[in-house]
Amino acid sequence: MVRAMSDDLYNDARWLVGAIARGLHARGGSHVDVVLQRLAEQDMTREDFVEPRPQTLPVTRYFAGTIAETMMLESELAAAIASLDGHLKWLQSKSYTDEILGAGFSENYGWCEIVGPQGFFKGDDFIIGLLMLGPQRHYKDHYHPAPELYWPLTGPTDWKQGAGGFETKQAGAVIYHAPMVHHATRTADQPLLAVWCWTKDTHTPAKLVDA
Protein backbone atom coordinates (compact mmCIF):
# COMPACT_ATOMS: atom_id res chain seq x y z
CA MET A 1 0.00 0.00 0.00
CA VAL A 2 2.80 2.45 0.88
CA ARG A 3 4.59 1.64 -2.38
CA ALA A 4 1.37 2.19 -4.33
CA MET A 5 0.84 5.59 -2.68
CA SER A 6 4.45 6.51 -3.45
CA ASP A 7 3.97 5.49 -7.07
CA ASP A 8 0.87 7.69 -7.30
CA LEU A 9 2.77 10.64 -5.83
CA TYR A 10 5.69 10.03 -8.19
CA ASN A 11 3.33 10.04 -11.15
CA ASP A 12 1.67 13.24 -9.95
CA ALA A 13 5.05 14.96 -9.52
CA ARG A 14 6.09 13.88 -13.02
CA TRP A 15 2.74 15.10 -14.32
CA LEU A 16 3.34 18.54 -12.81
CA VAL A 17 6.84 18.77 -14.29
CA GLY A 18 5.44 17.80 -17.67
CA ALA A 19 2.59 20.30 -17.44
CA ILE A 20 5.04 23.09 -16.60
CA ALA A 21 7.26 22.09 -19.54
CA ARG A 22 4.34 22.00 -21.98
CA GLY A 23 3.01 25.35 -20.80
CA LEU A 24 6.39 27.05 -21.06
CA HIS A 25 7.10 25.49 -24.45
CA ALA A 26 3.90 27.02 -25.77
CA ARG A 27 5.18 30.47 -24.73
CA GLY A 28 8.68 30.05 -26.16
CA GLY A 29 11.61 32.46 -26.09
CA SER A 30 15.32 32.10 -25.48
CA HIS A 31 15.05 32.18 -21.68
CA VAL A 32 12.29 29.58 -21.74
CA ASP A 33 14.45 27.42 -24.00
CA VAL A 34 17.24 27.46 -21.39
CA VAL A 35 14.81 26.36 -18.67
CA LEU A 36 13.45 23.55 -20.83
CA GLN A 37 16.95 22.39 -21.78
CA ARG A 38 18.08 22.29 -18.15
CA LEU A 39 14.83 20.61 -17.12
CA ALA A 40 15.37 17.89 -19.71
CA GLU A 41 18.82 17.21 -18.21
CA GLN A 42 17.44 16.42 -14.74
CA ASP A 43 17.19 12.88 -13.39
CA MET A 44 13.53 12.20 -12.63
CA THR A 45 13.46 8.43 -12.59
CA ARG A 46 11.50 6.51 -9.97
CA GLU A 47 14.77 5.68 -8.20
CA ASP A 48 15.59 9.39 -7.88
CA PHE A 49 12.18 10.26 -6.42
CA VAL A 50 11.99 11.61 -2.85
CA GLU A 51 8.87 12.28 -0.79
CA PRO A 52 9.34 15.66 0.91
CA ARG A 53 7.97 16.05 4.41
CA PRO A 54 4.82 18.14 3.76
CA GLN A 55 4.74 21.56 5.34
CA THR A 56 2.12 24.28 5.17
CA LEU A 57 2.27 28.04 5.74
CA PRO A 58 -0.39 30.70 6.35
CA VAL A 59 -0.14 31.89 2.72
CA THR A 60 -1.53 28.56 1.52
CA ARG A 61 -4.98 29.78 2.57
CA TYR A 62 -4.96 31.29 -0.93
CA PHE A 63 -4.03 28.00 -2.61
CA ALA A 64 -7.53 26.91 -3.65
CA GLY A 65 -8.42 30.34 -5.01
CA THR A 66 -5.25 30.67 -7.06
CA ILE A 67 -5.71 27.16 -8.45
CA ALA A 68 -9.23 28.13 -9.55
CA GLU A 69 -7.82 31.21 -11.30
CA THR A 70 -5.05 29.14 -12.90
CA MET A 71 -7.70 26.82 -14.34
CA MET A 72 -8.74 29.63 -16.68
CA LEU A 73 -5.15 30.04 -17.91
CA GLU A 74 -3.73 26.50 -17.95
CA SER A 75 -6.28 23.87 -16.95
CA GLU A 76 -3.86 20.92 -17.05
CA LEU A 77 -1.26 22.76 -15.00
CA ALA A 78 -3.87 23.78 -12.42
CA ALA A 79 -5.01 20.17 -12.07
CA ALA A 80 -1.44 18.93 -11.78
CA ILE A 81 -0.62 21.42 -9.03
CA ALA A 82 -3.85 20.55 -7.20
CA SER A 83 -2.94 16.85 -7.32
CA LEU A 84 0.01 17.59 -5.01
CA ASP A 85 -1.96 19.59 -2.47
CA GLY A 86 -1.04 18.27 0.96
CA HIS A 87 2.28 16.88 -0.28
CA LEU A 88 4.18 20.15 -0.90
CA LYS A 89 6.85 21.44 1.46
CA TRP A 90 6.15 25.18 1.74
CA LEU A 91 9.13 27.20 2.97
CA GLN A 92 10.29 30.75 3.63
CA SER A 93 13.68 32.43 3.44
CA LYS A 94 14.74 32.96 7.05
CA SER A 95 16.09 36.47 6.40
CA TYR A 96 12.71 37.66 5.07
CA THR A 97 11.24 39.15 8.22
CA ASP A 98 8.27 41.42 8.83
CA GLU A 99 10.67 44.02 10.20
CA ILE A 100 12.22 44.33 6.73
CA LEU A 101 9.33 43.51 4.43
CA GLY A 102 6.40 44.95 6.35
CA ALA A 103 3.94 43.74 8.96
CA GLY A 104 2.17 40.57 7.87
CA PHE A 105 4.58 39.66 5.08
CA SER A 106 5.53 36.33 6.67
CA GLU A 107 1.84 35.32 6.69
CA ASN A 108 1.57 36.12 2.99
CA TYR A 109 4.66 34.55 1.47
CA GLY A 110 6.00 31.10 0.75
CA TRP A 111 7.63 28.89 -1.86
CA CYS A 112 8.13 25.23 -2.56
CA GLU A 113 10.33 23.18 -4.85
CA ILE A 114 9.24 20.50 -7.29
CA VAL A 115 12.75 19.82 -8.57
CA GLY A 116 15.49 20.89 -6.15
CA PRO A 117 16.97 20.01 -2.75
CA GLN A 118 13.58 20.45 -1.02
CA GLY A 119 11.54 18.89 -3.82
CA PHE A 120 10.51 15.54 -5.23
CA PHE A 121 13.65 15.29 -7.38
CA LYS A 122 16.95 16.68 -6.07
CA GLY A 123 18.04 18.34 -9.30
CA ASP A 124 21.51 19.08 -10.62
CA ASP A 125 22.15 22.76 -9.83
CA PHE A 126 18.58 23.42 -10.96
CA ILE A 127 15.41 24.36 -9.09
CA ILE A 128 11.85 24.69 -10.29
CA GLY A 129 8.94 25.28 -7.97
CA LEU A 130 6.01 27.47 -6.97
CA LEU A 131 5.81 30.87 -5.28
CA MET A 132 2.82 32.27 -3.42
CA LEU A 133 2.42 35.91 -2.40
CA GLY A 134 -0.69 37.29 -0.72
CA PRO A 135 -2.57 40.40 -1.87
CA GLN A 136 -1.26 43.92 -1.27
CA ARG A 137 2.30 42.74 -0.68
CA HIS A 138 5.65 44.19 -1.75
CA TYR A 139 8.43 41.64 -2.21
CA LYS A 140 11.20 44.21 -2.05
CA ASP A 141 14.35 44.43 -4.14
CA HIS A 142 16.56 41.36 -3.87
CA TYR A 143 19.19 39.61 -5.96
CA HIS A 144 21.04 36.33 -6.41
CA PRO A 145 23.62 34.78 -8.76
CA ALA A 146 21.11 32.33 -10.23
CA PRO A 147 19.42 33.29 -13.52
CA GLU A 148 15.71 33.24 -12.76
CA LEU A 149 12.50 32.82 -14.72
CA TYR A 150 9.02 33.50 -13.37
CA TRP A 151 5.76 32.42 -14.95
CA PRO A 152 2.89 34.07 -13.02
CA LEU A 153 -0.28 32.00 -13.16
CA THR A 154 -2.49 34.67 -11.59
CA GLY A 155 -2.53 38.40 -11.96
CA PRO A 156 -2.12 41.14 -12.75
CA THR A 157 1.07 41.73 -10.74
CA ASP A 158 3.79 44.40 -10.87
CA TRP A 159 7.45 43.62 -11.55
CA LYS A 160 10.59 45.75 -11.67
CA GLN A 161 14.27 45.24 -12.46
CA GLY A 162 17.30 47.40 -11.76
CA ALA A 163 16.64 51.14 -11.64
CA GLY A 164 13.48 50.84 -13.73
CA GLY A 165 9.95 51.28 -12.48
CA PHE A 166 7.27 48.67 -11.94
CA GLU A 167 5.55 47.19 -14.98
CA THR A 168 2.23 45.40 -14.78
CA LYS A 169 2.27 41.83 -16.07
CA GLN A 170 -0.76 39.70 -16.74
CA ALA A 171 -1.14 36.03 -15.82
CA GLY A 172 0.78 33.93 -18.33
CA ALA A 173 3.62 36.39 -18.90
CA VAL A 174 7.21 35.15 -18.74
CA ILE A 175 9.62 37.27 -16.67
CA TYR A 176 13.39 36.83 -16.67
CA HIS A 177 15.90 38.13 -14.10
CA ALA A 178 19.57 38.05 -15.05
CA PRO A 179 22.15 37.10 -12.39
CA MET A 180 22.66 39.69 -9.62
CA VAL A 181 20.13 42.14 -11.08
CA HIS A 182 17.97 43.73 -8.39
CA HIS A 183 14.28 42.90 -8.84
CA ALA A 184 11.02 43.21 -6.93
CA THR A 185 7.37 42.16 -7.14
CA ARG A 186 4.12 43.70 -5.95
CA THR A 187 0.64 42.27 -5.75
CA ALA A 188 -2.61 44.24 -5.84
CA ASP A 189 -5.97 42.84 -4.75
CA GLN A 190 -5.30 39.27 -5.90
CA PRO A 191 -2.75 36.80 -4.49
CA LEU A 192 0.02 35.55 -6.76
CA LEU A 193 0.77 31.95 -7.68
CA ALA A 194 3.77 31.59 -9.96
CA VAL A 195 6.15 28.98 -11.31
CA TRP A 196 9.76 29.98 -10.64
CA CYS A 197 13.03 28.50 -11.83
CA TRP A 198 16.75 28.90 -11.16
CA THR A 199 18.79 27.33 -13.96
CA LYS A 200 22.27 27.36 -12.34
CA ASP A 201 24.27 28.79 -9.40
CA THR A 202 21.47 27.65 -7.10
CA HIS A 203 23.51 27.22 -3.92
CA THR A 204 23.61 30.93 -2.99
CA PRO A 205 20.30 32.18 -1.54
CA ALA A 206 18.62 35.44 -2.49
CA LYS A 207 19.63 38.53 -0.52
CA LEU A 208 17.44 41.53 0.16
CA VAL A 209 18.99 44.82 -0.91
CA ASP A 210 17.99 46.52 2.34
CA ALA A 211 18.97 43.64 4.64
VENKAKA-V911045 format. One line per field, one symbol per residue. phi: phi as a letter, one per 20 degrees, with the letter a starting at -180 (. if undefined). burial: 1 if it has 16 or more other C-alpha atoms within 10 Angstrom, else 0. A space follows every 10 residues. Layout:
phi->???
burial->???
This chain:
phi->.ffffffffg ffffffgfff ffffgfemof ffgfgfffff efecfffefc effgbdcgff fegfffffff gfebfffgff fffdgndede ccffeedffe dognffecba bbdedqgdde cfmdlbccac cccfflccef gbbafffccd cfdcrfcdcc clefefcede gnfdcddfgm ffbbccdded fdcbecbdea leedffcffe f
burial->0000000011 0111111111 1011000000 1100110110 0101000011 1100011011 0110011011 0011011111 1110001111 1000010000 1000110111 1111111111 1111111111 1111101111 1111111111 1111111111 1000000010 1101111101 1111111001 1111111111 0100011100 0
